[in-house]
Amino acid sequence: MITKCLFPAAGYGTRFLPATKATPKEMLPVLTKPLIQYGVEEALEAGINTMAVVTGRGKRAIEDHFDISYELEHQIKGTSKEPLLDEIRSLISQCTFSYTRQLQMKGLGHAILTGETLIGNEPFAVILADDLCENNGNDSVLKQMTEVYEKYQCSIVAIEEVPMDQTNKYGVIAGKLVDNTDDTYRVTNMVEKPDPKDAPTNMAIIGRYILTPDIFDILRNTEPGKGGEIQITDALLEQAKQGKVIAYKFKGRRFDCGSVEGFVEATNYFYEKTFQ
């Protein structure tokens, strides 16, 4: 049973400057809801109610969002605006939030290692909030992954096929199909942001993981890789060498809200879904 979800949220969001100069990129709204709230809702749908957030300087808005705002609630109490807070009130009542700071930006692997104090010695999920996933009538992506974890009891990464000329934006896997009924692969190789000519496949890892707790010791001993950062891909490769990583081709649609193009695409999609 996965009970905790880690949200690495310490990055600078430089692709959205100047908007992210004083606003966390995780708080950028798609319609009226910030990206990180979509992620928390996805985790809750998967049966996870303990949210562990790795933040950094200038990220206090995240903590404030998942807290009660007595002054605001007093001002709108009894008005037509009060129901607009129903969703976030529900999340706050159902979930426990804890926070720690990543003091230096040393990559996703380092951010996950920073969250060890919030996770402890148990398997856990990871959501990157700028990958916004829509389930298109299926279970949420993370709920699908928890079911895969229950079957294989090892680390799980969500994957999707991307154009071959875009492999340099992702961690890319190679693997052997183990069950074509649920699109699962036992990973044999992982490469971080390979040039298209060097990519083993076009199956890219997106921002959804379930990790076993031994990943922390592996990360502690992982040397910085591409860009001088500690890559989660390198740590997962060590597990994959022991046959302990499953890649799952999820059902649904992902929007890369870490890019302006993907953010606009997501906004248009959810607007049409909600209002048309």
N, C-alpha and C positions, 0 to 999 in steps of 0.2 A: 504494500500500500504506500503510495507516494503522498506525503502530507505537506511537503514544503516546496515552494517555488522561488527560485532566485531570479531577481531582475537586475542585471548589470546596467546601471544608469548613471555612470560617472563621466561618459564621453562629452566632448565639447560641442558636438553637432555643428561642425564648421561648414558643412554644405548648406546650412540654412542661415548663415550669418547675413545680415545683422540681427535677424529675428531671435536667434539663440544666444545673443550676447548676454542677456540677463534672464532669459527664459529657458528652462531645460527643454531639450528637443523632445523628451518623453511627454512633455505637457502640451505639445502642439496639438490642437484639436482637429479631428476629422468630424465635421459638423460641430456638435456641441460637446463632444466627449474627447478628453485627451487620450493620446495613444496608450499610455500606461494603464488607463482604466480598462480599455479593451483587453489588454493582456491579463489583468487581474480577473476580469469576468471569465476569460477563457480558462484560467487556472481553477477558478471556483467551480465551473461546469465540470471539470475533471475530478472534482471531489477534494481539491486542495484548498485549505483555508488558512495556511500560514505563509505569509508573503515576506520574503527577505530581500531587501533592496540595498544594492551597493551604490552609494551616491558619491558625490564629490562637492567641491566648492560651488556655490551658486545654485544648489539643487533643493533648497528648502521648500520650494513650491510643491514638490512631490509629497513631502511629509504633511504640509498644510492641507493638501487636497484630500488626503485620506485621514482627515481629522474633522471634528465637529467645529463649525464656525458659528458660535453662539450669536454674535452680533448680526451676521447675515440672516440666520434663521429667525431671529427676533423681528428683523425688518420685514421679512416676506411672509411671516406667519399669518395664515388666514386669507392670503391673497391667491390669485390665480397662478402666481409664480412658485408657490410652495411645492407643488407636485414635481417640479423640475429637479428637485433634490432627492426624489425617492430612490433612484438607482444608486446614487453614491451613499446615501444613508444605509441602504440595504447591505452594500459591500462592507461598510465600516462595522456594521453590527455582526456580520458573519465571519469576518476575517481578522486575523491578528497581523499587524505590520511591525517589522523590526528593521533597523537601519544600521549600516556601518559605512565608513568612508574609505574610498580608494585614494590614497594620498598622491600617487603618481599614476599617470596613464601609461601602463606597460602592456596593454593588450587584453583581449578577452580572457585568455587563460589566467592572467594575473588578477583580473576582476573577479573571476570565479573563485580563485584561491583566497582572495580577500574576504569572500563571503563564507568561508569555512566556519568562522566563529558563530555565524547565524544558523548554519545547517547542522553541524555535528556529524556523527558517524551513521549516516543513513542515506539511502538513495533519494535523489531530489530532481525536480524539474528545473529547467532554465528557459526563460522567455526573453528574447530581445524585442523590446516594445516597438522598435521601428520596423519590424516585420509584422505587418497587420494581416491576420489570417481570417478569411471568411469561409464558413463551412459549407455553404450552398446546400443546406438541408441535411447534412451529415452531422455526426457528433463533432465537437470542436477538435481541432488538430491535436491538442494536448490530451484530450480524452481518448482519442484514437491511439495515441502513443502509450498511454498508461496501460491500455489493453494489450499492446504489443509487449510492453515490459513484463506484464504478468505472465506472459507465455515464455519469454526467453530469459528473464532475470539477469539482464546485463545492460550496458549502456545502449541507448537508442538515439539515433539522430534522424531528424526529418529531412527528406530530400525531395527535390523536384528537378525535372529536366529543364535546362536552360539552353539558349542558343550557344553553339560551340564558341563563337567569338566573344562570349561574355564570361568564360570560365575564370578569367583573371580577376573577377570580382568576388569569388567564392572559394570556400573549401570544397574540393571535389573528391568523390569517392570512386573506388572500384570495388566490386564485390561479386559474390556468387548468389544467384537467386535461390532462396531456401523455401519460399512459399509464394507461388504466383497468385494465390487467391487473396492474399493481403499485401502483395507487393513488398515483401521484405527480402533484404539482401544481407548476407554475412560479409562484413567489410574486410577486404584484403589489403587495401591501400587507401591512403588519404593524402592529398596534396593541397597546400594552402595557396590559393590564388595563382594557379599555374597559367602560363601562356597557353593559348589554344593548341599550339603544336606539341606541348608537353602534357596536356591534360589526359588522364587515363580514360575518362568518359565525359559526358556532359551532365552527370547527375550531381547536383550541387546541394550542399548542406544549407538549410535556412535556419532562422533564429529560434529553433525549438530543439531542446535536448532533454533526455533523461539520463542522469549520470549516477554511477555507483560511487560510494564514498572513497574508494581507493584512488579516484582521480586526483584527490588533493595531494597525496604523497607523490604521485607521478608529476603533477604540476610543480611541486617543490624542486624536483630534480630535472625539470625541462629547461634546456638552454634557450635563450632568446633566439627567435628565428627571423623570418622576413620582417624588415622594418625595425629590428631590434626589440620586438615584442614577444611576449610569451604566448604562444598560439595554443588554443584548445585543440586544434587539429593535430598538433604534434603529440599532445598527451593522449588523445584518443587513438592515435596510431599505435602507441605502446599497448593499449588494451586490445586493439584489433589484431596485433601480432599473436595474441593468445586466443583469438576467436571470440572476443568478448564485446564486440560492437555490432549492432544490427542497424541497418539503414532502412527507413520506412518511407515509401512514396505515399504521402498523405493524400487524402481526399479533401478537396477544397481549393481555395484560391488565395495566393499570397500577394500582398502589395508591398513593394519596397518603399516604405515611407521614410527611409533614410535619404532618399533622393527626392528632389523637387518634383520630377516627372511622376514618380510613383505616388507621392503624396497627393498630387492633383488628381491622378487617376482614382485613388481611393476615395477622395472627397466626392468626385463626380459619381462614382459607383454607389456610395452609400446615400447620396442625395436622391438619386433616381430610385433606389430601393425604398427609401423612406417616404418620399413625397410624391412619387409618380406612379 
